[in-house]
């Protein structure tokens, strides 16, 4: 699972998880557990919504957040 922030046209960004990143030629993105970046519910979704399918033509861009394993990697170290 990847944690992503999806920037939808004319809407607040949505934080969610995806099983796979969209492939070249994909038309939709399936988001699981959609919520606002602050954890609040998305105002245009029903409270019980667990999966949201968004067409790619409505998305400006998708940010892929680093996983827990990636955060443990040490970058450049200055002595």
N, C-alpha and C positions, 0 to 999 in steps of 0.2 A: 504494500500500500504506500502511496505517495501522498503527502500533505501538500495541498496546492491553494493558492489564492487566485481566484478567477475574476478578472475584471470584465464585467458585462457592460455593454453599451448603455449609457444613461442610468446606471444603477450603482449602488454601493458594492465594493468588492465582496466576494463570498469565499469564506474559508471552508474547505471540504477535503475529503480523501477520495482518491481514485485508485482503482486496482491497476490500471495500465495507463500510460500517457497516450494521448491521441496520436495515431499513426498518420503518415502522409496519406492524404486522400480521405481522411475521416470526415464525417459530416456532423457528428455529435460528440459530446463529452458527457459521461455519466458520473455525477457527483454524489458521493455518499456523505451523510451527516452534514448537510449544508447549514452554515451559520455565518453571522457577520464576524468580522475580525475580532470584535470584543467579546464574542461568545453568545451574543444575543440572537434571538430568532430573526430570520429574514422576513420583513414585513409583508411581502407578497406571497409567502408560502403558508400553508396550513400548519398548525402546530405539530401534527403527527407525521409530517413529511420526513422520510428518511433517505429518499433518493430523488435526485433532480436531474433531468436530462436537458442539456442546453445545446442548441445548434451552434456550430462553430462560427457561422456568419454573425452571431450576436456577441461574440467575445472579442475584446480588443487584444488581450494577451493573458497568458497563464504563468504565474510564478510557481516554481517548484521549490518547496522549502527543504532545507537540509534535514536528513534523517539523524537519529541519535548517534549512529556509528560515524557519520561524517563529521559531526561536531567534535568528536574526540581526536580528530586528526590535527596535529600541530602544524601550523603554517610557518611562515618566515619568523625566525627568532633573531632578535638583535641583541648582541652581547655588549 
